[in-house]
Amino acid sequence: MTQSVTGPAPRQLFVGGRWVDAEGGATFPVLNPATGEEIAQVADASPADAMAALDAAVEAQPAFAATTALERHEILMTAFRLLHERIDELALLMTTEMGKPLKDSRGEITYAAEFFRHFAAEALRIDGGYQVAPQGGSRFLVARQPVGPSLLITPWKFPMAMGTRKLGPAIAAGCTSVVKPAHQTPLSMLALMDVLREAGVPDGVVNCFTATDAGGTMEPLIRSGKARKLSFTGSTRVGRILLEQCSEKVLRTSMELGGNAPFVVFEDADLAEAVAGALQAKMRNMGEACTAANRIYVHDSLIEEFGTRLAERMGALTVGDGTHDGVDVGPLVDEAGLEKVSSLVADAVGRGATVLTGGERVEGPGFFYPPTVLTGVPTDARMAREEIFGPVAPLTPFSTEEEAVRLANDTEFGLVSYVFTNDLRRALRVAEALESGMVGLNQAVVSNPYAPFGGIKQSGLGREGGAEGIEEFLETKYVGIALS
């Protein structure tokens, strides 16, 4: 059965606690990736609109910084409950604008809400210190204070959870914010603004603008000197540009950038467990995730059987409109994403890879690509260097542990790595040798609100989630106190 979005949802900019039109009434269309059809017209902010949002955040900062931890805790817990109460309507909205099946959208709403619950608790744990100076005569007082107005840029891949992962710690720490969601999926973030408004967030504390000109609206905010923090999730290419802009005003930054995750299966792994893990690590969000298994290295003694089993599992998945019952794999987010996946597969096949299942884009409306397994993918294929961001699993054989580690680390990225082995000593050796901020040992999903999420090398700076997540929104102040 097909479902459709019902009832009104916000389409305007959220500035200073009010819904307002963009300058000149400008709008842009939001498309349903399953059909390619327009589902909404959303306000298209100008640079002046964006600056108005930042001005509202700046104005609200002193009063919000003075609120109690318990007040901020209650706001986040109320928002947590509201997200669960509205899970069905929010999931349908997300599926309609982003494409993932309804069951996955419901899972994301649950995941998104958990960041609010986690950081509600972290708000109550913000601490400092008191110390007698070693030489005597004075005392050291250490206090934690909010960084200040923060710019939050969120991607389309997880259109609500990437917002709560940033807004949760910002609110908990006492920071006001301006959120700019991806233009492909603005509706989920606008709906989240409505949830936060109802949860009691004071006017101006959280603001949101939608825009097709991301650079033209964000750069003036960064260079204005009014913001004190930027948190960005997106490509490494854009991250580099933003870091350069932030350097002028020395903005504090945290960035979750690209990934090129290796998934390594050793000869002693449980084959059924490894295949199930690869399916999960590859197909979460249709492969449109920085944490998706992008390069699958399998010991040469297992690769034939592994490939056969994985192709059978992936080939059996049902592709279709995510609002339909029984659908496992929805469309990619847009035509550009579909074209990229198609070109990466064509490149790998042209270099000698063999298609075990899939490999051809689905005919008809929408941006669909079938679950695809390629074997014998050479290391010089483009998909060995670029994020696929689609339901394509490339398999490459290896012979030794040293070769597996070398192949896994042979990338500029370092977000997450996956290792499947039943040898404890090997597991620890390889986990320590892998150049990534996170490692999944016999585990295909590492994202968890209660754990620090982030990468090294060109996969980003800082951490989100866990106890570390709120640190990104807090400054440390030392006060020396003379006693004589």
Summary of the structure (lengths in Angstrom):
residues: 484
radius of gyration: 23.2
end to end distance: 78.0
largest distance: 81.7
contacts: 1803
relative contact order: 0.14
helix: 41%
strand: 21%
